[in-house]
């Protein structure tokens, strides 16, 4: 249960589906309720596929490039922390490469928005991918893998529900409410990134015999 809660909390915080709500609303404001639900569904499916690839292809990526787990965790921790800082400062969209001009282009061309920009890079960005690659190396048993898969599935369901309800969420919370929640989540994301860096540096120091 502890691994499930930890992995779910980390994934949900780093992906921050609430921060994607304003973008989703902007991209689907002229769509019908059914069309928005379909877009939310395929966005969630695309995210889940990306998460699966990140988790199970992680060891091959590390092996191919000759990257150690500690190096990956330090790099991933820096990326995660920078994502949290972007949330904290209200620059999450720019951090994900979603400038206003890009959003306007995607509004005009809606054919593949469920894959990009929604699934990539808004939800499953470098921080999420590096986190799952690290999980791939840390947790090897079948039980641990199944627990992480369960957390991934629950995060995917949460993404679908949040995006499907995004227009209602905006009406209830408003832009300021969503911004406030994103800033709170930003603190958590920064802490996750710093924890990854600290644990990796500690492991390196101990391996050197200090």
ROSE-4610 file (N, C-alpha, C; in Angstrom, 1 decimal, always signed):
// ROSE-4610
residu = [X/X/X/X/X/X/X/X/X/X/X/X/X/X/X/X/X/X/X/X/X/X/X/X/X/X/X/X/X/X/X/X/X/X/X/X/X/X/X/X/X/X/X/X/X/X/X/X/X/X/X/X/X/X/X/X/X/X/X/X/X/X/X/X/X/X/X/X/X/X/X/X/X/X/X/X/X/X/X/X/X/X/X/X/X/X/X/X/X/X/X/X/X/X/X/X/X/X/X/X/X/X/X/X/X/X/X/X/X/X/X/X/X/X/X/X/X/X/X/X/X/X/X/X/X/X/X/X/X/X/X/X/X/X/X/X/X/X/X/X/X/X/X/X/X/X/X/X/X/X/X/X/X/X/X/X/X/X/X/X/X/X/X/X/X/X/X/X/X/X/X/X/X/X/X/X/X/X/X/X/X/X/X/X/X/X/X/X/X/X/X/X/X/X/X/X/X/X/X/X/X/X/X/X/X/X/X/X/X/X/X/X/X/X/X/X/X/X/X/X/X/X/X/X/X/X/X/X/X/X/X/X/X/X/X/X/X/X/X/X/X/X/X/X/X/X/X/X/X/X/X/X/X/X/X/X/X/X/X/X/X/X/X/X/X/X/X/X/X/X/X/X/X/X/X/X/X/X/X/X/X/X/X/X/X/X/X/X/X/X/X/X/X/X/X/X/X/X/X/X/X/X/X/X/X/X/X/X/X/X/X/X/X/X/X/X/X/X/X/X/X/X/X/X/X/X/X/X/X/X/X/X/X/X/X/X/X/X/X/X/X/X/X/X/X/X/X/X/X/X/X/X/X/X/X/X/X/X/X/X/X/X/X/X/X/X/X/X/X/X/X/X/X/X/X/X/X/X/X/X/X/X/X/X/X/X/X/X/X/X/X/X/X/X/X/X/X/X/X/X/X/X/X/X/X/X/X/X/X/X/X/X/X/X/X/X/X/X/X/X/X/X/X/X/X/X/X/X/X/X/X/X/X/X/X/X/X/X/X/X/X/X/X/X/X/X/X/X/X/X/X/X/X/X/X/X/X/X/X/X/X/X/X/X/X/X/X/X/X/X/X/X/X/X/X/X/X/X/X/X/X/X/X/X/X/X/X/X/X/X/X/X/X/X/X/X/X/X/X/X/X/X/X/X/X/X/X/X/X/X/X/X/X/X/X/X/X/X/X/X/X/X/X/X/X/X/X/X/X/X/X/X/X/X/X/X/X/X/X/X/X/X/X/X/X/X/X/X/X/X/X/X/X/X/X/X/X/X/X/X/X/X/X/X/X/X/X/X/X/X/X/X/X/X/X/X/X/X/X/X/X/X/X/X/X/X/X/X/X/X/X/X/X/X/X/X/X/X/X/X/X/X/X/X/X/X/X/X/X/X/X/X/X/X/X/X/X/X/X/X/X/X/X/X/X/X/X/X/X/X]
num = [1/1/1/2/2/2/3/3/3/4/4/4/5/5/5/6/6/6/7/7/7/8/8/8/9/9/9/10/10/10/11/11/11/12/12/12/13/13/13/14/14/14/15/15/15/16/16/16/17/17/17/18/18/18/19/19/19/20/20/20/21/21/21/22/22/22/23/23/23/24/24/24/25/25/25/26/26/26/27/27/27/28/28/28/29/29/29/30/30/30/31/31/31/32/32/32/33/33/33/34/34/34/35/35/35/36/36/36/37/37/37/38/38/38/39/39/39/40/40/40/41/41/41/42/42/42/43/43/43/44/44/44/45/45/45/46/46/46/47/47/47/48/48/48/49/49/49/50/50/50/51/51/51/52/52/52/53/53/53/54/54/54/55/55/55/56/56/56/57/57/57/58/58/58/59/59/59/60/60/60/61/61/61/62/62/62/63/63/63/64/64/64/65/65/65/66/66/66/67/67/67/68/68/68/69/69/69/70/70/70/71/71/71/72/72/72/73/73/73/74/74/74/75/75/75/76/76/76/77/77/77/78/78/78/79/79/79/80/80/80/81/81/81/82/82/82/83/83/83/84/84/84/85/85/85/86/86/86/87/87/87/88/88/88/89/89/89/90/90/90/91/91/91/92/92/92/93/93/93/94/94/94/95/95/95/96/96/96/97/97/97/98/98/98/99/99/99/100/100/100/101/101/101/102/102/102/103/103/103/104/104/104/105/105/105/106/106/106/107/107/107/108/108/108/109/109/109/110/110/110/111/111/111/112/112/112/113/113/113/114/114/114/115/115/115/116/116/116/117/117/117/118/118/118/119/119/119/120/120/120/121/121/121/122/122/122/123/123/123/124/124/124/125/125/125/126/126/126/127/127/127/128/128/128/129/129/129/130/130/130/131/131/131/132/132/132/133/133/133/134/134/134/135/135/135/136/136/136/137/137/137/138/138/138/139/139/139/140/140/140/141/141/141/142/142/142/143/143/143/144/144/144/145/145/145/146/146/146/147/147/147/148/148/148/149/149/149/150/150/150/151/151/151/152/152/152/153/153/153/154/154/154/155/155/155/156/156/156/157/157/157/158/158/158/159/159/159/160/160/160/161/161/161/162/162/162/163/163/163/164/164/164/165/165/165/166/166/166/167/167/167/168/168/168/169/169/169/170/170/170/171/171/171/172/172/172/173/173/173/174/174/174/175/175/175/176/176/176/177/177/177/178/178/178/179/179/179/180/180/180/181/181/181/182/182/182/183/183/183/184/184/184/185/185/185/186/186/186/187/187/187/188/188/188/189/189/189/190/190/190/191/191/191/192/192/192/193/193/193/194/194/194/195/195/195/196/196/196/197/197/197/198/198/198/199/199/199/200/200/200/201/201/201/202/202/202/203/203/203/204/204/204/205/205/205/206/206/206/207/207/207/208/208/208/209/209/209/210/210/210]
x = [+0.8/+0.0/+0.9/+2.0/+2.9/+3.4/+3.9/+4.4/+3.4/+2.1/+1.0/+0.7/+0.6/+0.3/+1.5/+2.7/+3.9/+4.0/+3.8/+3.9/+2.7/+1.5/+0.4/+0.5/+1.0/+1.1/+2.2/+3.3/+4.4/+3.9/+3.3/+2.8/+1.8/+0.8/-0.2/+0.3/+1.2/+1.8/+2.6/+3.5/+4.4/+3.6/+2.6/+1.8/+0.8/+0.3/-0.6/-1.7/-2.6/-3.7/-4.6/-4.6/-5.4/-4.7/-3.4/-2.7/-3.0/-3.5/-3.8/-5.2/-6.0/-7.5/-7.6/-7.0/-7.2/-6.8/-5.7/-5.4/-6.4/-6.9/-7.9/-9.2/-9.6/-10.8/-10.6/-9.4/-9.1/-9.1/-8.6/-8.6/-9.9/-10.8/-12.1/-13.3/-13.1/-14.2/-15.4/-15.1/-16.1/-16.6/-16.1/-16.5/-17.8/-18.5/-19.7/-19.2/-20.1/-19.8/-19.3/-19.9/-19.5/-18.1/-17.8/-16.5/-15.4/-15.7/-14.8/-14.5/-15.5/-15.4/-14.5/-14.7/-13.8/-12.4/-12.2/-10.8/-10.1/-10.9/-10.4/-10.0/-10.8/-10.6/-9.3/-9.2/-8.0/-6.7/-6.9/-5.7/-5.2/-6.2/-5.8/-5.2/-5.7/-5.2/-3.8/-3.5/-2.2/-1.2/-1.7/-0.8/-0.4/-1.4/-1.2/-0.2/-0.3/+0.7/+2.1/+2.2/+3.5/+4.1/+3.2/+3.7/+4.2/+3.5/+3.9/+5.2/+5.4/+6.7/+7.8/+7.5/+8.6/+9.0/+8.0/+8.3/+9.0/+8.6/+9.1/+10.3/+10.5/+11.6/+12.7/+12.5/+13.5/+14.9/+14.9/+16.2/+17.0/+16.3/+17.0/+17.5/+16.8/+17.3/+18.6/+18.6/+19.7/+20.9/+20.6/+21.7/+22.3/+21.5/+21.9/+22.8/+22.5/+23.3/+24.3/+24.3/+25.3/+25.1/+23.9/+23.5/+23.3/+23.9/+23.6/+22.3/+21.8/+20.5/+20.7/+21.8/+22.0/+22.1/+22.7/+22.8/+21.4/+20.6/+19.3/+18.4/+18.6/+17.8/+18.1/+19.4/+19.8/+19.3/+19.5/+18.9/+17.4/+16.8/+15.3/+14.8/+15.6/+15.2/+15.3/+16.3/+16.4/+15.3/+14.9/+13.8/+12.5/+12.3/+11.1/+11.0/+12.1/+12.2/+11.9/+12.4/+12.2/+10.7/+10.1/+8.6/+7.9/+8.3/+7.6/+7.8/+9.0/+9.3/+8.4/+8.2/+7.4/+5.9/+5.5/+4.1/+4.0/+5.1/+5.1/+5.0/+5.7/+5.8/+4.7/+3.8/+2.8/+3.2/+4.4/+4.9/+4.9/+3.9/+3.9/+3.7/+2.8/+2.5/+3.8/+4.5/+5.7/+6.8/+6.8/+7.8/+7.6/+6.3/+6.0/+6.1/+6.5/+6.6/+5.3/+4.3/+3.0/+2.8/+3.3/+3.2/+1.8/+1.3/+0.0/-0.1/+0.9/+0.9/+0.7/+1.3/+1.2/-0.2/-0.8/-2.2/-3.1/-2.9/-3.8/-3.7/-2.5/-2.3/-3.1/-3.0/-3.7/-5.2/-5.7/-7.1/-7.6/-6.8/-7.2/-7.0/-6.2/-6.0/-6.1/-7.3/-7.7/-7.5/-7.1/-7.1/-6.4/-5.2/-4.4/-4.1/-4.9/-4.6/-4.5/-5.2/-5.2/-3.7/-2.9/-1.6/-0.6/-0.7/+0.1/-0.7/-0.8/+0.0/-0.4/-1.6/-2.2/-1.4/-1.2/-0.5/+1.0/+1.5/+2.9/+2.9/+3.5/+4.3/+3.6/+2.3/+1.6/+1.5/+1.2/+1.0/+2.2/+2.5/+3.7/+4.9/+5.5/+6.7/+8.0/+9.1/+10.4/+10.5/+9.8/+9.9/+9.2/+8.0/+7.2/+8.0/+8.5/+9.3/+10.5/+11.3/+12.5/+12.1/+11.0/+10.5/+10.2/+9.5/+9.2/+10.4/+11.3/+12.6/+13.3/+13.3/+14.0/+13.2/+11.9/+11.1/+11.4/+11.6/+12.0/+13.2/+14.2/+15.4/+15.3/+14.5/+14.4/+13.5/+12.4/+11.5/+11.4/+11.9/+12.0/+11.0/+10.5/+9.6/+8.3/+7.6/+6.3/+5.3/+5.3/+4.3/+4.5/+5.7/+6.0/+5.6/+5.9/+5.5/+4.0/+3.3/+1.8/+1.3/+1.9/+1.4/+1.6/+2.8/+3.1/+2.1/+1.8/+0.9/-0.5/-0.9/-2.2/-2.2/-1.1/-1.0/-1.1/-0.4/-0.5/-1.9/-2.6/-4.0/-4.9/-4.7/-5.6/-5.3/-4.0/-3.7/-4.3/-4.3/-4.9/-6.4/-7.1/-8.5/-8.8/-7.9/-8.1/-7.9/-7.0/-6.8/-8.0/-8.6/-9.8/-10.9/-11.2/-12.3/-12.1/-10.8/-10.6/-10.7/-10.2/-10.3/-11.8/-12.4/-13.9/-14.7/-14.3/-15.0/-14.4/-13.5/-12.7/-13.5/-14.5/-15.3/-16.1/-16.5/-17.2/-16.2/-15.0/-14.0/-13.6/-13.5/-13.2/-14.3/-15.6/-16.7/-16.7/-16.4/-16.4/-15.2/-14.0/-12.8/-12.4/-12.6/-12.1/-10.6/-10.1/-8.6/-7.8/-8.2/-7.4/-7.4/-8.5/-8.5/-7.6/-7.6/-6.8/-5.3/-5.0/-3.7/-3.2/-4.1/-3.7/-3.4/-4.2/-3.9/-2.6/-2.4/-1.1/+0.1/+0.0/+1.1/+1.4/+0.3/+0.4/+1.1/+0.6/+1.2/+2.6/+3.0/+4.4/+5.3/+4.9/+5.7/+6.0/+5.0/+5.2/+6.1/+5.9/+6.8/+8.2/+8.5/+9.9/+10.5/+9.7/+10.2/+10.5/+9.7/+9.9/+11.3/+11.5/+12.7/+13.9/+13.9/+15.0/+15.3/+14.2/+14.4/+15.1/+14.8/+15.5/+17.0/+17.3/+18.7/+19.5/+18.9/+19.5/+19.8/+18.8/+19.0/+20.1/+20.2/+21.2/+22.6/+22.7/+24.0/+24.5/+23.5/+23.9/+24.4/+23.7/+24.2/+25.6/+25.8/+27.2/+28.2/+28.0/+28.9/+29.2/+28.2/+28.4/+29.1/+28.9/+29.7/+31.1/+31.5/+32.9/+33.6/+32.8/+33.4/+33.5/+32.8/+32.8/+31.8]
y = [-1.2/+0.0/+1.3/+1.2/+2.4/+2.7/+1.6/+1.8/+2.4/+1.9/+2.3/+3.8/+4.2/+5.6/+6.5/+6.1/+6.9/+7.1/+6.0/+6.1/+6.8/+6.6/+7.4/+8.9/+9.2/+10.6/+11.3/+10.6/+11.1/+11.4/+10.4/+10.5/+11.6/+11.6/+12.6/+14.0/+14.2/+15.5/+16.0/+15.1/+15.5/+15.8/+15.0/+15.1/+16.3/+16.5/+17.7/+17.8/+16.9/+17.1/+18.3/+18.8/+20.1/+21.2/+21.2/+22.3/+22.2/+21.0/+20.9/+21.3/+21.5/+21.8/+23.1/+24.2/+25.4/+25.2/+24.4/+24.2/+23.3/+22.3/+21.4/+22.2/+23.1/+23.9/+24.8/+25.4/+26.2/+25.5/+24.2/+23.5/+22.9/+22.7/+22.0/+22.9/+24.2/+25.1/+25.1/+24.8/+24.7/+23.3/+22.3/+20.9/+20.7/+19.6/+19.2/+18.4/+18.2/+17.4/+16.0/+15.4/+14.0/+14.1/+15.1/+15.2/+15.5/+16.3/+16.5/+15.2/+14.4/+13.2/+12.2/+12.2/+11.3/+11.8/+13.1/+13.6/+13.3/+13.5/+13.1/+11.6/+10.8/+9.3/+9.0/+9.5/+9.2/+9.8/+10.9/+11.5/+10.6/+10.1/+9.2/+7.9/+7.4/+6.2/+6.4/+7.5/+7.9/+8.0/+8.7/+8.8/+7.5/+6.6/+5.2/+4.5/+4.5/+3.9/+4.4/+5.7/+6.4/+5.9/+5.8/+5.4/+3.9/+3.1/+1.7/+1.6/+2.3/+2.3/+2.8/+3.8/+4.4/+3.4/+2.7/+1.7/+0.5/-0.1/-1.4/-1.2/-0.1/+0.1/+0.8/+1.2/+1.9/+1.3/+0.0/-0.7/-0.8/-0.9/-0.9/+0.4/+1.5/+2.8/+3.1/+2.7/+2.9/+2.1/+0.9/+0.0/+0.5/+1.0/+1.4/+2.6/+3.5/+4.8/+4.7/+3.5/+3.4/+4.3/+4.6/+5.5/+4.7/+5.2/+4.5/+5.0/+4.2/+4.6/+5.9/+6.1/+7.3/+8.5/+8.4/+9.5/+9.9/+8.8/+9.1/+9.8/+9.3/+9.9/+11.3/+11.7/+13.1/+13.9/+13.4/+14.2/+14.3/+13.2/+13.2/+14.1/+14.1/+14.9/+16.4/+16.8/+18.2/+18.6/+17.6/+17.9/+18.1/+17.1/+17.1/+18.4/+18.8/+20.0/+21.2/+21.3/+22.4/+22.5/+21.3/+21.3/+21.9/+21.5/+22.0/+23.5/+24.0/+25.4/+26.2/+25.6/+26.2/+26.3/+25.2/+25.2/+26.3/+26.4/+27.3/+28.8/+29.0/+30.4/+30.7/+29.8/+30.0/+30.0/+29.3/+29.2/+27.8/+27.0/+25.6/+25.4/+26.2/+26.0/+26.3/+27.4/+27.8/+26.7/+26.2/+25.1/+23.9/+23.6/+22.4/+22.7/+24.0/+24.3/+24.7/+25.1/+25.5/+27.0/+27.7/+29.1/+29.4/+30.6/+31.0/+30.8/+31.1/+30.9/+29.4/+28.5/+27.1/+26.6/+27.1/+26.8/+27.2/+28.4/+28.9/+28.0/+27.6/+26.7/+25.4/+24.9/+23.6/+23.7/+24.9/+25.1/+25.1/+25.6/+25.6/+24.3/+23.4/+22.1/+21.0/+20.5/+19.7/+18.2/+17.8/+16.4/+15.5/+15.9/+15.0/+15.6/+16.4/+17.1/+16.1/+15.0/+14.0/+13.4/+13.4/+12.9/+14.1/+15.1/+16.3/+17.5/+18.4/+18.7/+18.1/+17.4/+17.0/+15.9/+14.8/+13.6/+14.0/+14.5/+14.9/+16.4/+17.3/+17.2/+17.6/+18.0/+18.5/+17.5/+16.3/+15.3/+14.4/+13.6/+12.7/+13.3/+14.2/+14.9/+14.2/+14.8/+14.2/+13.8/+14.6/+14.3/+13.0/+12.8/+11.5/+10.4/+10.5/+9.4/+9.0/+10.0/+9.7/+9.0/+9.4/+8.8/+7.3/+7.0/+5.6/+4.8/+5.4/+4.6/+4.3/+5.2/+5.0/+3.9/+3.9/+2.8/+1.5/+1.4/+0.2/-0.4/+0.4/-0.1/-0.4/+0.3/+0.2/-1.0/-1.2/-2.2/-3.3/-4.5/-5.6/-6.7/-6.9/-8.1/-7.9/-9.0/-9.0/-8.2/-8.4/-7.7/-6.2/-5.7/-4.3/-3.7/-4.5/-4.0/-3.9/-4.9/-4.8/-3.7/-3.3/-2.2/-0.9/-0.8/+0.5/+0.6/-0.6/-0.6/-0.2/-0.6/-0.2/+1.3/+1.9/+3.3/+4.1/+3.5/+4.1/+4.1/+3.0/+2.9/+3.9/+4.0/+4.9/+6.4/+6.7/+8.1/+8.3/+7.3/+7.5/+7.7/+7.0/+7.2/+8.6/+9.0/+10.4/+11.4/+11.2/+12.2/+12.2/+11.1/+11.1/+11.8/+11.5/+12.1/+13.7/+14.1/+15.5/+16.2/+15.7/+16.3/+16.3/+15.2/+15.2/+16.2/+16.5/+17.4/+18.8/+19.1/+20.3/+21.5/+21.5/+22.7/+23.0/+22.0/+22.2/+22.6/+22.1/+22.5/+23.9/+24.4/+25.8/+26.7/+26.3/+27.1/+27.1/+26.0/+26.0/+26.7/+26.3/+26.8/+28.2/+28.3/+29.5/+29.4/+30.3/+30.2/+30.4/+31.3/+31.6/+30.4/+29.6/+28.4/+27.3/+27.1/+26.1/+26.5/+27.8/+28.3/+28.1/+28.3/+28.1/+26.7/+25.8/+24.3/+23.9/+24.4/+24.1/+24.5/+25.7/+26.2/+25.3/+24.8/+23.9/+22.6/+22.1/+20.9/+21.1/+22.3/+22.6/+22.4/+22.7/+22.4/+21.0/+20.1/+18.7/+18.2/+18.7/+18.2/+18.6/+19.8/+20.2/+19.3/+18.9/+18.0/+16.7/+16.2/+14.8/+14.9/+15.9/+16.1/+16.2/+17.0/+17.1/+15.8/+15.1/+13.8/+12.8/+12.8/+11.9/+12.3/+13.6/+14.0/+13.6/+13.9/+13.6/+12.1/+11.3/+9.8/+9.3/+9.9/+9.5/+9.9/+11.2/+11.7/+10.9/+10.6/+9.8/+8.4/+7.7/+6.4/+6.5/+7.6/+7.7/+7.9/+8.7/+9.0/+7.7/+6.9/+5.7/+4.7/+4.7/+3.7/+4.0/+5.3/+5.7/+5.4/+5.0/+4.6/+5.7/+6.8/+7.9/+7.7]
z = [+0.0/+0.0/+0.0/+0.7/+0.8/-0.6/-1.3/-2.7/-3.6/-3.5/-4.3/-4.1/-2.8/-2.5/-3.0/-2.7/-3.1/-4.6/-5.4/-6.8/-7.4/-6.9/-7.4/-7.1/-5.9/-5.5/-6.3/-6.6/-7.3/-8.8/-9.4/-10.8/-10.9/-10.0/-10.1/-9.9/-9.0/-8.7/-9.9/-10.4/-11.5/-12.8/-13.1/-14.3/-14.2/-13.0/-12.7/-13.7/-13.8/-14.7/-14.5/-13.3/-13.0/-13.8/-13.9/-14.7/-16.1/-16.6/-18.0/-18.3/-17.3/-17.5/-18.3/-18.0/-18.8/-20.3/-20.6/-22.0/-22.6/-21.9/-22.5/-22.8/-21.9/-22.2/-23.4/-23.5/-24.7/-26.0/-26.0/-27.2/-27.6/-26.6/-26.9/-26.7/-26.6/-26.2/-27.3/-28.5/-29.5/-29.8/-29.0/-29.2/-28.4/-28.8/-28.0/-26.8/-25.9/-24.7/-25.0/-26.0/-26.4/-27.0/-27.8/-28.5/-27.4/-26.4/-25.3/-24.5/-24.3/-23.6/-24.4/-25.7/-26.6/-26.6/-26.6/-26.6/-25.3/-24.2/-22.8/-22.7/-23.3/-23.3/-24.0/-25.2/-26.0/-25.4/-24.8/-24.1/-23.0/-22.2/-21.1/-21.7/-22.8/-23.4/-23.8/-24.5/-25.0/-23.8/-22.8/-21.6/-21.0/-20.9/-20.3/-21.2/-22.5/-23.4/-23.2/-23.0/-22.8/-21.5/-20.5/-19.1/-19.2/-19.9/-20.1/-20.8/-21.9/-22.6/-21.7/-20.9/-20.1/-19.0/-18.4/-17.3/-17.8/-18.9/-19.4/-20.3/-21.0/-21.9/-21.2/-19.9/-19.1/-19.1/-18.7/-18.5/-19.8/-21.0/-22.3/-22.6/-22.3/-22.5/-21.7/-20.5/-19.6/-20.1/-20.5/-20.9/-22.2/-23.1/-24.5/-24.3/-23.5/-23.3/-22.2/-21.5/-20.4/-19.2/-18.9/-17.8/-16.5/-15.4/-14.1/-13.5/-12.6/-12.0/-11.2/-10.5/-9.7/-10.6/-11.8/-12.7/-13.2/-13.5/-14.0/-13.0/-11.7/-10.6/-10.4/-10.5/-10.3/-11.4/-12.6/-13.8/-13.7/-13.4/-13.3/-12.1/-11.0/-9.9/-10.3/-11.1/-11.5/-12.4/-13.3/-14.2/-13.4/-12.5/-11.7/-10.8/-10.2/-9.4/-10.2/-11.5/-12.3/-12.7/-12.9/-13.2/-12.0/-10.8/-9.6/-9.4/-9.8/-9.7/-10.7/-11.9/-12.9/-12.4/-11.7/-11.1/-10.1/-9.3/-8.2/-8.6/-9.7/-10.3/-11.3/-11.6/-12.5/-14.0/-14.2/-15.6/-16.1/-15.7/-16.0/-17.5/-18.1/-19.5/-20.4/-20.0/-20.8/-20.6/-19.3/-19.0/-19.9/-20.2/-21.0/-22.5/-22.9/-24.3/-24.9/-24.0/-24.5/-24.5/-25.5/-25.5/-26.1/-25.9/-26.4/-27.9/-28.7/-30.1/-30.5/-29.7/-30.0/-29.6/-28.5/-28.2/-29.3/-29.8/-30.9/-32.1/-32.5/-33.6/-33.4/-32.2/-31.9/-31.9/-31.5/-31.5/-33.0/-33.9/-35.3/-36.0/-35.4/-35.9/-34.8/-34.6/-33.5/-33.7/-34.9/-35.2/-34.3/-33.8/-32.9/-31.6/-31.0/-29.8/-28.6/-28.7/-27.6/-27.4/-28.5/-28.4/-28.0/-28.9/-28.6/-28.9/-28.1/-26.9/-25.6/-25.5/-24.2/-23.6/-24.3/-23.7/-23.6/-24.7/-24.7/-25.2/-24.5/-23.3/-22.0/-22.1/-21.0/-19.8/-20.1/-19.0/-18.9/-19.9/-19.8/-20.4/-19.5/-20.0/-19.5/-19.6/-19.2/-17.8/-16.9/-15.5/-15.2/-15.8/-15.6/-16.2/-17.4/-18.0/-17.2/-16.8/-16.0/-14.6/-14.0/-12.8/-13.0/-14.1/-14.4/-14.7/-15.4/-15.7/-14.5/-13.5/-12.2/-11.5/-11.5/-10.9/-11.5/-12.8/-13.5/-12.9/-12.5/-12.0/-10.5/-9.8/-8.3/-7.9/-8.6/-8.2/-9.3/-8.9/-9.8/-9.7/-8.5/-8.2/-9.0/-9.2/-9.9/-9.1/-7.8/-6.9/-7.0/-7.0/-7.0/-8.4/-9.4/-10.8/-10.9/-10.4/-10.5/-9.7/-8.5/-7.7/-8.5/-9.1/-9.9/-11.1/-11.7/-12.8/-12.4/-11.2/-10.6/-10.3/-9.8/-9.6/-11.0/-12.0/-13.3/-13.9/-13.7/-14.2/-13.5/-12.1/-11.4/-11.8/-12.0/-12.5/-13.8/-14.7/-16.0/-15.9/-15.0/-14.8/-14.3/-13.3/-12.8/-13.9/-14.8/-15.9/-16.7/-17.1/-17.9/-17.2/-15.9/-15.2/-15.1/-14.8/-14.7/-16.0/-17.1/-18.4/-18.9/-18.6/-19.0/-18.3/-17.1/-16.2/-16.2/-17.1/-17.1/-17.2/-18.0/-18.2/-16.9/-16.2/-14.9/-13.8/-13.9/-12.9/-13.0/-14.3/-14.5/-14.0/-14.2/-13.7/-12.2/-11.5/-10.0/-9.4/-9.8/-9.2/-9.8/-11.1/-11.8/-12.1/-12.8/-13.2/-11.9/-11.0/-9.8/-8.9/-8.8/-8.0/-8.5/-9.8/-10.4/-10.2/-10.4/-10.2/-8.8/-7.8/-6.4/-6.1/-6.7/-6.5/-7.1/-8.3/-9.0/-8.2/-7.6/-6.8/-5.6/-5.0/-3.8/-4.3/-5.4/-6.0/-6.3/-6.7/-7.1/-5.9/-4.7/-3.5/-3.4/-3.6/-3.5/-4.6/-5.8/-6.9/-6.7/-6.2/-5.9/-4.8/-3.8/-2.7/-3.3/-4.2/-4.8/-5.6/-6.4/-7.1/-6.2/-5.2/-4.2/-3.5/-3.2/-2.5/-3.4/-4.7/-5.6/-5.7/-5.8/-5.8/-4.6/-3.4/-2.1/-2.0/-2.3/-2.2/-3.1/-4.3/-5.3/-4.8/-4.4/-3.9/-2.7/-1.8/-0.6/-1.0/-2.0/-2.5/-3.1/-3.8/-4.4/-3.4/-2.4/-1.3/-0.5/-0.2/+0.5/-0.3/-1.6/-2.5/-2.5/-2.3/-2.3/-1.0/+0.0/+1.3/+2.3/+2.1/+3.1/+4.2]
